Amino acid sequence: MTHLRKIAASKRIALVAHDNRKTELLDWAYANRDQLSKNELYATGTTGRLLEELLKQPVIRLLSGPLGGDQQVGSMIAEERIDLLIFFWDPMSAQPHDPDVKALLRLCVVWNIPVASNRATADYLFTSPLMNEDYIAVQTDYSKYLNRIV
């Protein structure tokens, strides 16, 4: 069984970047500043401050990733308060919060959240006609799991 979740035309977008990918995310965000301005933005730590300065747009800033920002984003996803995740993560270096990163990406799958981990995927998402209109997401119904006898 599934249920439907409406994602409004104006999206709630979380933007996250590891240190070695911040420049790439900032370049991408600047190239997409008009599209981003139509949405509500959330970001972790330094990424949020840098985006706010660059885009001249409010960004709701969460904690730095290693200090719990990734988990804050994950919690917001589980509460249906984030519609899309742009997470430029560094595949070439271990992060002290790698388990948090894995958990965040897992929650995107659990809650059927579009996620881009690189510029090409972010470009595909942002050029989709679905970015500018309401979207009905099909969400797996976890009631059987939640109601199981343990």
MDTraj code that builds the backbone (N, CA, C; nanometers):
import mdtraj as md
import numpy as np

residues = "MET THR HIS LEU ARG LYS ILE ALA ALA SER LYS ARG ILE ALA LEU VAL ALA HIS ASP ASN ARG LYS THR GLU LEU LEU ASP TRP ALA TYR ALA ASN ARG ASP GLN LEU SER LYS ASN GLU LEU TYR ALA THR GLY THR THR GLY ARG LEU LEU GLU GLU LEU LEU LYS GLN PRO VAL ILE ARG LEU LEU SER GLY PRO LEU GLY GLY ASP GLN GLN VAL GLY SER MET ILE ALA GLU GLU ARG ILE ASP LEU LEU ILE PHE PHE TRP ASP PRO MET SER ALA GLN PRO HIS ASP PRO ASP VAL LYS ALA LEU LEU ARG LEU CYS VAL VAL TRP ASN ILE PRO VAL ALA SER ASN ARG ALA THR ALA ASP TYR LEU PHE THR SER PRO LEU MET ASN GLU ASP TYR ILE ALA VAL GLN THR ASP TYR SER LYS TYR LEU ASN ARG ILE VAL".split()
xyz = np.array([
    [0.0844, -0.1178, 0.0000],
    [0.0000, 0.0000, 0.0000],
    [0.0890, 0.1242, 0.0000],
    [0.0424, 0.2290, -0.0639],
    [0.1174, 0.3541, -0.0701],
    [0.0253, 0.4695, -0.0332],
    [0.0851, 0.5833, -0.0094],
    [0.0055, 0.7041, 0.0044],
    [0.0729, 0.8139, -0.0769],
    [-0.0017, 0.9180, -0.1053],
    [0.0474, 1.0255, -0.1907],
    [0.0855, 1.1453, -0.1057],
    [0.1927, 1.2126, -0.1474],
    [0.2412, 1.3305, -0.0774],
    [0.2609, 1.4407, -0.1808],
    [0.1957, 1.5528, -0.1579],
    [0.2070, 1.6641, -0.2525],
    [0.3330, 1.7453, -0.2236],
    [0.4127, 1.7654, -0.3285],
    [0.5285, 1.8536, -0.3228],
    [0.4909, 1.9772, -0.4046],
    [0.4856, 2.0912, -0.3396],
    [0.4408, 2.2147, -0.4043],
    [0.5401, 2.2617, -0.5100],
    [0.4942, 2.3492, -0.5969],
    [0.5796, 2.4051, -0.7020],
    [0.7005, 2.4764, -0.6415],
    [0.6803, 2.5443, -0.5312],
    [0.7915, 2.6058, -0.4590],
    [0.8481, 2.5015, -0.3632],
    [0.9676, 2.4558, -0.3923],
    [1.0272, 2.3450, -0.3182],
    [1.1032, 2.3935, -0.1950],
    [1.1157, 2.3030, -0.1000],
    [1.2019, 2.3232, 0.0175],
    [1.3271, 2.2405, -0.0097],
    [1.4363, 2.3095, -0.0401],
    [1.5584, 2.2454, -0.0891],
    [1.6686, 2.2535, 0.0158],
    [1.7268, 2.1388, 0.0484],
    [1.8441, 2.1351, 0.1360],
    [1.9683, 2.1265, 0.0481],
    [2.0660, 2.2107, 0.0802],
    [2.1928, 2.2130, 0.0073],
    [2.3053, 2.1838, 0.1063],
    [2.3855, 2.0833, 0.0717],
    [2.4937, 2.0386, 0.1587],
    [2.6153, 2.0153, 0.0703],
    [2.7341, 2.0465, 0.1224],
    [2.8569, 2.0186, 0.0468],
    [2.9714, 1.9922, 0.1426],
    [3.0463, 1.8874, 0.1147],
    [3.1698, 1.8648, 0.1886],
    [3.2704, 1.9725, 0.1491],
    [3.3702, 1.9932, 0.2328],
    [3.4660, 2.1027, 0.2109],
    [3.5256, 2.1024, 0.0706],
    [3.5662, 1.9858, 0.0213],
    [3.6292, 1.9786, -0.1111],
    [3.5312, 1.9967, -0.2262],
    [3.4020, 2.0075, -0.1973],
    [3.3010, 2.0243, -0.3016],
    [3.2239, 2.1560, -0.2882],
    [3.2593, 2.2386, -0.1893],
    [3.1869, 2.3649, -0.1677],
    [3.1965, 2.4574, -0.2885],
    [3.3142, 2.4713, -0.3453],
    [3.3316, 2.5597, -0.4613],
    [3.2430, 2.5144, -0.5760],
    [3.2384, 2.3839, -0.6001],
    [3.1547, 2.3307, -0.7082],
    [3.0070, 2.3592, -0.6816],
    [2.9630, 2.3400, -0.5576],
    [2.8234, 2.3676, -0.5237],
    [2.7926, 2.5169, -0.5392],
    [2.8837, 2.6017, -0.4947],
    [2.8621, 2.7465, -0.5069],
    [2.8553, 2.7880, -0.6540],
    [2.9417, 2.7336, -0.7374],
    [2.9370, 2.7633, -0.8815],
    [2.8036, 2.7197, -0.9407],
    [2.7596, 2.6000, -0.9040],
    [2.6315, 2.5488, -0.9543],
    [2.5163, 2.6360, -0.9051],
    [2.5186, 2.6712, -0.7775],
    [2.4107, 2.7529, -0.7203],
    [2.4040, 2.8895, -0.7878],
    [2.5180, 2.9484, -0.8141],
    [2.5177, 3.0795, -0.8804],
    [2.4602, 3.0677, -1.0213],
    [2.4954, 2.9630, -1.0923],
    [2.4423, 2.9416, -1.2274],
    [2.2912, 2.9177, -1.2244],
    [2.2394, 2.8705, -1.1117],
    [2.0968, 2.8387, -1.0981],
    [2.0261, 2.9317, -1.0000],
    [2.0831, 3.0509, -0.9789],
    [2.0310, 3.1426, -0.8770],
    [1.8873, 3.1851, -0.9031],
    [1.8483, 3.2027, -1.0291],
    [1.7100, 3.2426, -1.0574],
    [1.6129, 3.1327, -1.0159],
    [1.6446, 3.0107, -1.0482],
    [1.5606, 2.8971, -1.0104],
    [1.5586, 2.8799, -0.8586],
    [1.6744, 2.8920, -0.7957],
    [1.6813, 2.8778, -0.6503],
    [1.6005, 2.9853, -0.5788],
    [1.5938, 3.1039, -0.6358],
    [1.5227, 3.2149, -0.5704],
    [1.3730, 3.1890, -0.5580],
    [1.3207, 3.0941, -0.6320],
    [1.1779, 3.0609, -0.6277],
    [1.1463, 2.9582, -0.5190],
    [1.2478, 2.9175, -0.4449],
    [1.2338, 2.8090, -0.3492],
    [1.2844, 2.8502, -0.2117],
    [1.2492, 2.7706, -0.1113],
    [1.2973, 2.7922, 0.0242],
    [1.4228, 2.7078, 0.0422],
    [1.5318, 2.7719, 0.0844],
    [1.6596, 2.7031, 0.0928],
    [1.7016, 2.6763, 0.2371],
    [1.7581, 2.5594, 0.2561],
    [1.8166, 2.5168, 0.3832],
    [1.9576, 2.4697, 0.3518],
    [2.0492, 2.4921, 0.4440],
    [2.1856, 2.4439, 0.4214],
    [2.2555, 2.4218, 0.5544],
    [2.3553, 2.3363, 0.5504],
    [2.4334, 2.3088, 0.6695],
    [2.5497, 2.4066, 0.6802],
    [2.5841, 2.4407, 0.8042],
    [2.7049, 2.5134, 0.8409],
    [2.7519, 2.6229, 0.7489],
    [2.8790, 2.6147, 0.7163],
    [2.9451, 2.7143, 0.6329],
    [2.8796, 2.7241, 0.4957],
    [2.8333, 2.6126, 0.4437],
    [2.7680, 2.6128, 0.3127],
    [2.6515, 2.7112, 0.3119],
    [2.5737, 2.7131, 0.4185],
    [2.4602, 2.8050, 0.4280],
    [2.5025, 2.9503, 0.4260],
    [2.6051, 2.9821, 0.5028],
    [2.6542, 3.1207, 0.5056],
    [2.7060, 3.1629, 0.3682],
    [2.7839, 3.0764, 0.3050],
    [2.8397, 3.1083, 0.1735],
    [2.7300, 3.1245, 0.0686],
    [2.6292, 3.0385, 0.0721],
    [2.5183, 3.0476, -0.0236],
    [2.4391, 3.1766, -0.0036],
    [2.4131, 3.2101, 0.1205],
    [2.3368, 3.3319, 0.1499],
    [2.4098, 3.4553, 0.0979],
    [2.5408, 3.4612, 0.1197],
    [2.6209, 3.5737, 0.0701],
    [2.6229, 3.5776, -0.0817],
    [2.6397, 3.4631, -0.1441],
    [2.6501, 3.4548, -0.2897],
    [2.5177, 3.4850, -0.3592],
    [2.4107, 3.4268, -0.3084],
    [2.2812, 3.4365, -0.3761],
    [2.2005, 3.5589, -0.3361],
    [2.2421, 3.6256, -0.2278],
    [2.1653, 3.7411, -0.1768],
    [2.0205, 3.6991, -0.1520],
    [2.0066, 3.5826, -0.0930],
    [1.8765, 3.5226, -0.0656],
    [1.8838, 3.4568, 0.0724],
    [1.7769, 3.4628, 0.1493],
    [1.7808, 3.3959, 0.2798],
    [1.8005, 3.2456, 0.2654],
    [1.8843, 3.1930, 0.3532],
    [1.9079, 3.0491, 0.3609],
    [1.8925, 3.0123, 0.5086],
    [1.8063, 2.9178, 0.5362],
    [1.7896, 2.8715, 0.6737],
    [1.9087, 2.7820, 0.7047],
    [1.9894, 2.8272, 0.8006],
    [2.1148, 2.7589, 0.8281],
    [2.1009, 2.6609, 0.9444],
    [2.1505, 2.5414, 0.9193],
    [2.1514, 2.4353, 1.0185],
    [2.2941, 2.4205, 1.0710],
    [2.3156, 2.3254, 1.1584],
    [2.4495, 2.3004, 1.2106],
    [2.5424, 2.2501, 1.1004],
    [2.6700, 2.2584, 1.1247],
    [2.7687, 2.1973, 1.0366],
    [2.7423, 2.0466, 1.0327],
    [2.7710, 1.9844, 0.9195],
    [2.7469, 1.8403, 0.9049],
    [2.8038, 1.7563, 1.0173],
    [2.9342, 1.7684, 1.0468],
    [2.9925, 1.6856, 1.1527],
    [2.9359, 1.7143, 1.2919],
    [2.8722, 1.8296, 1.3089],
    [2.8149, 1.8653, 1.4397],
    [2.6658, 1.8332, 1.4485],
    [2.6123, 1.7665, 1.3455],
    [2.4726, 1.7245, 1.3503],
    [2.3854, 1.7794, 1.2393],
    [2.4407, 1.8627, 1.1512],
    [2.3616, 1.9214, 1.0431],
    [2.3022, 1.8179, 0.9487],
    [2.3801, 1.7145, 0.9171],
    [2.3279, 1.6076, 0.8305],
    [2.2080, 1.5404, 0.8959],
    [2.2178, 1.5203, 1.0258],
    [2.1073, 1.4575, 1.0981],
    [1.9865, 1.5500, 1.1064],
    [2.0106, 1.6812, 1.1158],
    [1.8987, 1.7758, 1.1133],
    [1.8254, 1.7669, 0.9797],
    [1.9004, 1.7630, 0.8699],
    [1.8381, 1.7500, 0.7385],
    [1.7603, 1.6192, 0.7311],
    [1.8191, 1.5100, 0.7795],
    [1.7506, 1.3811, 0.7792],
    [1.6209, 1.3847, 0.8574],
    [1.6232, 1.4495, 0.9715],
    [1.5016, 1.4629, 1.0522],
    [1.3952, 1.5415, 0.9761],
    [1.4352, 1.6471, 0.9089],
    [1.3403, 1.7279, 0.8317],
    [1.2817, 1.6475, 0.7160],
    [1.3624, 1.5609, 0.6558],
    [1.3127, 1.4744, 0.5490],
    [1.2065, 1.3799, 0.6055],
    [1.2356, 1.3172, 0.7194],
    [1.1410, 1.2237, 0.7806],
    [1.0121, 1.2936, 0.8230],
    [1.0203, 1.4221, 0.8539],
    [0.9025, 1.5005, 0.8925],
    [0.8339, 1.5659, 0.7725],
    [0.8784, 1.5311, 0.6522],
    [0.8243, 1.5856, 0.5261],
    [0.8375, 1.7379, 0.5188],
    [0.9522, 1.7902, 0.5665],
    [0.9788, 1.9335, 0.5638],
    [1.0876, 1.9703, 0.4631],
    [1.1410, 1.8705, 0.3919],
    [1.2380, 1.8911, 0.2838],
    [1.1862, 1.8150, 0.1631],
    [1.1897, 1.8805, 0.0467],
    [1.1382, 1.8199, -0.0766],
    [1.2469, 1.7680, -0.1691],
    [1.3682, 1.8208, -0.1536],
    [1.4751, 1.7898, -0.2494],
    [1.6080, 1.8116, -0.1796],
    [1.7050, 1.7245, -0.2047],
    [1.8380, 1.7381, -0.1460],
    [1.9423, 1.7497, -0.2558],
    [2.0212, 1.8553, -0.2468],
    [2.1398, 1.8706, -0.3318],
    [2.2578, 1.8525, -0.2372],
    [2.3300, 1.7423, -0.2506],
    [2.4378, 1.7097, -0.1578],
    [2.5621, 1.6736, -0.2380],
    [2.6501, 1.7701, -0.2552],
    [2.7754, 1.7465, -0.3250],
    [2.8740, 1.6889, -0.2226],
    [2.8801, 1.5556, -0.2171],
    [2.9688, 1.4917, -0.1199],
    [3.0980, 1.4495, -0.1874],
    [3.2009, 1.4401, -0.1056],
    [3.3355, 1.4106, -0.1541],
    [3.3592, 1.2596, -0.1522],
    [3.3655, 1.1953, -0.2695],
    [3.3844, 1.0504, -0.2724],
    [3.5297, 1.0085, -0.2506],
    [3.6210, 1.1052, -0.2456],
    [3.7633, 1.0726, -0.2405],
    [3.8252, 1.0821, -0.1015],
    [3.7507, 1.1289, -0.0047],
    [3.8094, 1.1364, 0.1292],
    [3.7067, 1.0956, 0.2339],
    [3.7564, 1.0242, 0.3341],
    [3.6709, 0.9806, 0.4441],
    [3.6311, 1.1017, 0.5268],
    [3.5080, 1.1020, 0.5731],
    [3.4565, 1.2099, 0.6566],
    [3.4355, 1.1554, 0.7974],
    [3.4577, 1.2390, 0.8992],
    [3.4366, 1.1902, 1.0361],
    [3.2904, 1.1530, 1.0631],
    [3.2003, 1.2027, 0.9797],
    [3.0576, 1.1761, 0.9996],
    [2.9998, 1.0911, 0.8860],
    [3.0837, 1.0016, 0.8297],
    [3.0375, 0.9140, 0.7207],
    [2.9094, 0.8367, 0.7550],
    [2.8938, 0.7849, 0.8775],
    [2.7674, 0.7159, 0.9095],
    [2.6462, 0.8090, 0.8983],
    [2.6641, 0.9365, 0.9328],
    [2.5542, 1.0328, 0.9211],
    [2.5193, 1.0570, 0.7747],
    [2.6214, 1.0644, 0.6909],
    [2.6002, 1.0848, 0.5473],
    [2.5233, 0.9665, 0.4898],
    [2.5648, 0.8460, 0.5240],
    [2.4959, 0.7259, 0.4754],
    [2.3510, 0.7246, 0.5231],
    [2.3292, 0.7612, 0.6491],
    [2.1930, 0.7648, 0.7033],
    [2.1079, 0.8678, 0.6303],
    [2.1657, 0.9825, 0.5976],
    [2.0924, 1.0867, 0.5260],
    [2.0513, 1.0376, 0.3874],
    [2.1433, 0.9770, 0.3164],
    [2.1113, 0.9259, 0.1826],
    [2.0077, 0.8140, 0.1901],
    [2.0147, 0.7313, 0.2938],
    [1.9159, 0.6264, 0.3136],
    [1.7772, 0.6862, 0.3345],
    [1.7674, 0.7920, 0.4137],
    [1.6377, 0.8554, 0.4389],
    [1.5779, 0.9135, 0.3107],
    [1.6628, 0.9604, 0.2212],
    [1.6115, 1.0103, 0.0927],
    [1.5418, 0.8984, 0.0160],
    [1.5968, 0.7793, 0.0230],
    [1.5341, 0.6654, -0.0442],
    [1.4067, 0.6258, 0.0288],
    [1.4125, 0.6163, 0.1619],
    [1.2957, 0.5765, 0.2408],
    [1.1783, 0.6697, 0.2138],
    [1.2023, 0.8011, 0.2095],
    [1.0953, 0.8997, 0.1976],
    [1.0770, 0.9506, 0.0547],
    [1.1415, 0.8845, -0.0440],
    [1.1221, 0.9161, -0.1857],
    [1.1535, 1.0622, -0.2163],
    [1.2704, 1.1070, -0.1706],
    [1.3155, 1.2442, -0.1914],
    [1.4174, 1.2460, -0.3052],
    [1.3974, 1.3310, -0.4065],
    [1.4995, 1.3437, -0.5103],
    [1.6293, 1.3958, -0.4494],
    [1.7402, 1.3354, -0.4897],
    [1.8705, 1.3759, -0.4369],
    [1.9716, 1.3812, -0.5505],
    [2.0513, 1.4871, -0.5513],
    [2.1588, 1.5007, -0.6492],
    [2.2905, 1.5047, -0.5733],
    [2.3842, 1.4224, -0.6140],
    [2.5136, 1.4197, -0.5469],
    [2.6252, 1.4795, -0.6324],
    [2.5904, 1.5267, -0.7510],
    [2.6900, 1.5919, -0.8357],
    [2.6202, 1.6926, -0.9279],
    [2.7015, 1.7702, -0.9969],
    [2.6477, 1.8789, -1.0786],
    [2.5579, 1.8286, -1.1910],
    [2.5957, 1.7213, -1.2549],
    [2.5155, 1.6703, -1.3665],
    [2.3753, 1.6319, -1.3188],
    [2.3668, 1.5612, -1.2067],
    [2.2363, 1.5209, -1.1558],
    [2.1559, 1.6422, -1.1107],
    [2.2217, 1.7373, -1.0466],
    [2.1531, 1.8602, -1.0048],
    [2.0997, 1.9345, -1.1274],
    [2.1773, 1.9393, -1.2344],
    [2.1303, 2.0039, -1.3580],
    [2.0076, 1.9323, -1.4135],
    [2.0095, 1.7999, -1.4141],
    [1.8939, 1.7240, -1.4627],
    [1.7701, 1.7546, -1.3799],
    [1.7852, 1.7549, -1.2477],
    [1.6712, 1.7850, -1.1612],
    [1.6173, 1.9251, -1.1882],
    [1.7071, 2.0213, -1.1970],
    [1.6639, 2.1603, -1.2080],
    [1.6099, 2.1960, -1.3458],
    [1.6398, 2.1169, -1.4457],
    [1.5833, 2.1429, -1.5785],
    [1.4563, 2.0611, -1.6036],
    [1.4189, 1.9796, -1.5072],
    [1.2951, 1.9034, -1.5197],
    [1.1755, 1.9971, -1.5084],
    [1.0737, 1.9786, -1.5920],
    [0.9527, 2.0605, -1.5779],
    [0.8871, 2.0428, -1.4403],
    [0.9132, 1.9317, -1.3745],
    [0.8546, 1.9062, -1.2431],
    [0.9082, 2.0016, -1.1359],
    [1.0205, 2.0669, -1.1628],
    [1.0748, 2.1621, -1.0653],
    [0.9841, 2.2831, -1.0476],
    [0.9039, 2.3154, -1.1467],
    [0.8239, 2.4377, -1.1434],
    [0.6748, 2.4131, -1.1265],
    [0.6391, 2.2920, -1.0885],
    [0.4971, 2.2625, -1.0712],
    [0.4774, 2.1711, -0.9511],
    [0.3540, 2.1619, -0.9071],
    [0.3222, 2.0681, -0.8002],
    [0.3521, 1.9273, -0.8495],
    [0.3895, 1.8424, -0.7578],
    [0.4215, 1.7039, -0.7910],
    [0.3607, 1.6145, -0.6833],
    [0.3008, 1.5079, -0.7258],
    [0.2450, 1.4110, -0.6320],
    [0.3419, 1.2935, -0.6232],
    [0.4080, 1.2834, -0.5082],
    [0.5047, 1.1756, -0.4860],
    [0.4318, 1.0552, -0.4276],
    [0.4642, 0.9396, -0.4775],
    [0.4084, 0.8160, -0.4247],
    [0.5010, 0.7712, -0.3122],
    [0.4460, 0.7630, -0.1932],
    [0.5235, 0.7280, -0.0752],
    [0.4869, 0.5875, -0.0284],
    [0.5871, 0.5059, -0.0047],
    [0.5627, 0.3730, 0.0505],
    [0.4915, 0.3861, 0.1843],
    [0.3939, 0.3025, 0.2050],
    [0.3211, 0.3008, 0.3319],
    [0.3957, 0.2071, 0.4269],
    [0.4464, 0.2629, 0.5338],
    [0.5219, 0.1842, 0.6310],
    [0.4369, 0.1408, 0.7500],
    [0.3045, 0.1476, 0.7382],
    [0.2190, 0.1138, 0.8527],
    [0.2344, -0.0326, 0.8936],
    [0.2539, -0.1207, 0.7981],
    [0.2718, -0.2622, 0.8341],
    [0.3968, -0.2787, 0.9197],
    [0.5019, -0.2096, 0.8825],
    [0.6260, -0.2143, 0.9609],
    [0.6047, -0.1516, 1.0980],
    [0.5398, -0.0362, 1.1005],
    [0.5178, 0.0352, 1.2261],
    [0.4257, -0.0396, 1.3212],
    [0.3330, -0.1168, 1.2653],
    [0.2341, -0.1874, 1.3486],
    [0.2728, -0.3324, 1.3771],
    [0.3917, -0.3727, 1.3392],
    [0.4326, -0.5122, 1.3593],
    [0.4437, -0.5420, 1.5095],
    [0.4296, -0.6668, 1.5419],
    [0.4436, -0.7131, 1.6806],
    [0.5911, -0.7493, 1.7013],
    [0.6517, -0.6885, 1.8000],
    [0.7928, -0.7178, 1.8294],
    [0.8082, -0.7805, 1.9651],
])
top = md.Topology()
chain = top.add_chain()
for i, resn in enumerate(residues, 1):
    res = top.add_residue(resn, chain, resSeq=i)
    for name in ("N", "CA", "C"):
        top.add_atom(name, md.element.get_by_symbol(name[0]), res)
traj = md.Trajectory(xyz[None], top)
